[in-house]
Amino acid sequence: MYDPTNPVPHWTVATMRHVATEDTLAGAAIRYANLGIPVFPCVPGGKQPLTPNGFHDATSSARAVHRWWQRTPAANIGLPTGASTGILVVDVDVYSRASGFGAFERARSEGLAEGWGWLVRTPSGGVHAYYPTVAGQEQRCWQVPSAHIDFRGDGGYVIAPPSRVEIDGVLRTYDVIAVATRPARSVDATKLRAFLEPPRRKPSVPSPSVVGTGCRPDALAATVAAAPEGGRNRSLFWASCRMVEDGLDRTTVASYLLPAAQHAGLPDREIETTIDSAFRSTSRLSAASRPGPTRASEAIQL
């Protein structure tokens, strides 16, 4: 049980499996709370928080959690990552054209991602690998779109089992697929990121895909990931057009913007449609009809 003198919940190897077997999302949310694990409600079938301040409103008060799920019984369960819950998550993404499993396995073979405590299969077919935090050590969230791997630590959250997300019109569940029998070990997120995204040498002759109009795919992806509700699709379309103008092919554009837009909360089908629309729209504009970078009236500050 939760020790009120210790702000970090006491996870055991059985915690996640037991919670994931609850018959209802409300029951699972209350069980998390009773274990001292702060949670918050997200939209049914989705990932967007229902609380005004998102994961900052997470609580382990069973009374508050009961009220939330009494109001929205089908709400998904948001679980903050980092110091408040004592867990870190490596998110291995899977898309129609790419997967992060290869990069994750290479990281494991190097001893950089071996100490997980639970593996959770996500509705898209990817994996959330859960690790314990280290007391007093802050590890912030990051994304490596080229490796199709995200890290959720301080300042982030994940959707927890047994939540459900709609994929292609079908509700799919976050399922616990493995529980470690050995003691879990924390992951060094800085070393993991450096392995997945090693520093690149500056080429002596810049390639056209880098020169172009001077767009920065990583910065554009970060802008899309941080876009607020109501502006997410517009931000994705704008970023896609910038990349197309810069001569990037569709595979490269999708590798940066698909995970970013998913993080922002857009469904895969809408993301793919918006990227395709950007390619069609931008391809119709010749260099003569639209010289130079994107107009200032369309710009988003990076």
N, C-alpha and C positions, 0 to 999 in steps of 0.2 A: 504494500500500500504506500501511498504518498506520504512522505515525511514533511510536515509543514515547516520544519526548520531548515529544510534543504529545498531551494527553489527549482531544482532539476528533478523531474520525475524518475522513479526507479523502474526502468524497463527490465524485463526478464525475457528469456528466449521464448517463453510461451505467450507473452503479452499480445503481440500482433496477431498470432494465430487465433487466440481466444476471442479477441475483439472482432476479427474478420468473420467469425462464424455466427455472429448475432443475426437474428432473423430480419431485423429492421434497421434502417439507418439511424433512427432515433435511439434504439437500444444500444447500438454501437457507439454513438456519440456520448451517451450517458456513461457507458462503461469507460471510455477514454477519460472522461472527467473524473469519475470515481477513482481512477488510478493516478490522478493528479496531473493528467496530460491535457494542456489547454487546447481547445478546438474552437472552430467557428463555422457557421453554415455557409454553403455556396449554392448557387442556383441548381435546381434539380436537373440532372442530366448534363451539367456543365461545370465550369471551373471558376466562374466569377463570384466573388464574395457577395453575400447578402447583407453584410454588416457595413455601416457607414465608413469605418476606417479599416476595412479589410482584415488582414491577419492581426493587426494591432488590437482588435477587439476580442481576440481569442481568450477564453477563460476555462478554468477547470472547476468552476462553480456548477455543480450538478443542477442547481435550481435554475440558473440562467440558461444552461444548455437545454434543460427540459422545456423551458418557455420557447426557445428558438425553434426546436423541432416539433413542438406542439403546434406552432404557427405554420411551419412548413415541413410536414413529415417526410417528404421526399428529398429534402435538402441534402446535398453531398457534404462530406466532412472535410473541412480544411484543417490542415495540420501545420502550424508554423515550424520552421526548421531553425536550427541554431541553438543558442544558449537556453531559450525559454522552454524547449522540450527535450534538449539533450540529444537530438539526432541530426545527422547530416544525410543528404540523399544525392546519389549520383544517378541522373536520369539518362537512360540509354534510349534514344529515340529510334523509331522505325517509320519510314515513309514508303510510298509506292516505288520510289526509284533509289532509295538508299537506306542504310542502317548504321547504327553506332556500335553494333555488337563486335565488329572486327577490331575497332579501336579499343573497346572496353577489354576484350580478351588480351590484346597486346599490353595494355596497362597492367592487367592482372599478372601476366607472365613476367613483368618487370617488378612485381611486388608493390605496385602503387595502388591497388584497389582490391586487395585480398581479404581484408578483415571485416566484410559485411556481416551484419547480424540477421537480416531478413532480405529476401528478394521478393518483390511484388511485381506481378505481370500487369502492365497497364492496358487499358482498352485498345490501344493501337497496336499491341503486340510487342511493345518495348518493355523495359524493366526499370523499376526503381530499386536501387541497392541502398539499404539503410546502414549507416555507421554511427557509432557513438561520438559525441563531442569530447573535447579535452577542456577541462575546467580552466577558465581564464584565457582561452585561446580563441580569438574571433576569426571566423572564416566566412568571407562574404560570398554571395552568389556570383556565378559567371556562366557564360555560354561559349562553346566552341562549335559554331555551326558547321565548319568543315569536317569535324569528327562526328557530328550528330550526337553530341553529349553535352548536357547541362549539369551544373552543380547547384544544389539548393542548400544554402547555409544561413548564416545570420542575414536577416532582411528578406527572407523568402518564405515560401510555403509549398506544400504538395497536397494533392487530393489523396486522402487515406482510404484504405480498405474499410468496409466493403462498398465504397461509393461506386456510382455508375455514371458513365459518360456515353452520349449518343455518338455512334460512328456509323455513317452511311445509313441512318434511319434505325439503327439497332442499338439498344442499351447494352453496353458491355461493362463488366465489373472489374474493379481493381482486386486481383486475387493474390493471396500469399502463396507462393509456389515453393519456397524453401526457407527453412529456419536453421541457422548455424548451430552445431552442437559444441563448437569450440567458443571460447570467449571472443566477443567482437572487438576489433581494433579500429581506432579512428583512421580516417584517410587524410593525407596531407594534400589539401586542395591546390596549394601553390605548385607543388611538384607534379601533381597530376595534370594541371593545366599546361605547365611547361612541356610535359611529355607529349600531350595531345596537339599543342600548338607551339612548336619550337620556334625561336627567333629566326627570321629569314634574313639572309644576306641581301644587301641592296644590290640589284643587278647593275652592271656597268652600262648596259643599254636598256632602259625601261621598255617593257613590252607594251604594245598598243592597248591591251586590256587594262593596264595600270595607268597609262597616261590619260587618254581620252579627255573627258571634261574634268578629270581630277576627283571623281567621286571616291568615297571610302566605304566599301561594302560593310565593314564591321561597324562603322558609325551609323550607317543607314539602318542596319539590322537592329542596333541598340535603340534607335529612334522608334522603330516599329514596335519593338518589345515593350517600350514604355508608353505607347500611345493610349490615351484614355478612351473609355467606352464612348462611342459616338464619333470618334475620329480615327478608329483603328483601320477601317477599310481605306479611307482616304490617305492615311499615312502609308499603308502598304502599296497602294497604287502609285503614289508619288515616288516612293523609294524604288519600286520596280522600274518606273520610267527612267529614273536617273541611271540605273544600272544598264538598262537597254541602250540609252543614249551613249553610255561609255563603252559599248561594244561587248558587254558580257553576254555569254550564251545562257539559255534558259536553265540548264542544269546548275550552273554556277549561281545564278540569281536565286533559284529555289533553295540551294544549299544554305544560303545566308538568310533568306527571308521567311522560308517555311517554318523553321523552329522559332524564329522571333515572333511571327504572327500567331503561332500556336500559344506562345507564352502570353501574348496579349489577350488571348481568349477567342480568337477567330477559329471557326471550324475548318477542317482541311479542304472541303469542297469549295468554300468561299475563297480561301487563300489561293488555290489553284486557278480558279476562275478569274480572280483579280490579276494575278501575274500574267495569265494568258491575255487578258484584256490590255494590259500595259504593253505587251509585245505587239499586239495588233495595232493599237493606237500610235505607238511610237514609230513603228515600221512605216506607217503611212506618211510620216513627216520626213522630207528629204533634208539634207544638210543645208541646202539653200533656203528652205522655207523656215528653218529654225536654227540659226547660227548661235554658237556660244552656249553657255550653261543655262540651266532652268531659270525662268524669269523670277525676279525677286518676289513678285506677288504670290508665287507658288512655293517659295522656299520654306523649309522647316529648319529652325536653328539646331545645329548639332552641338 
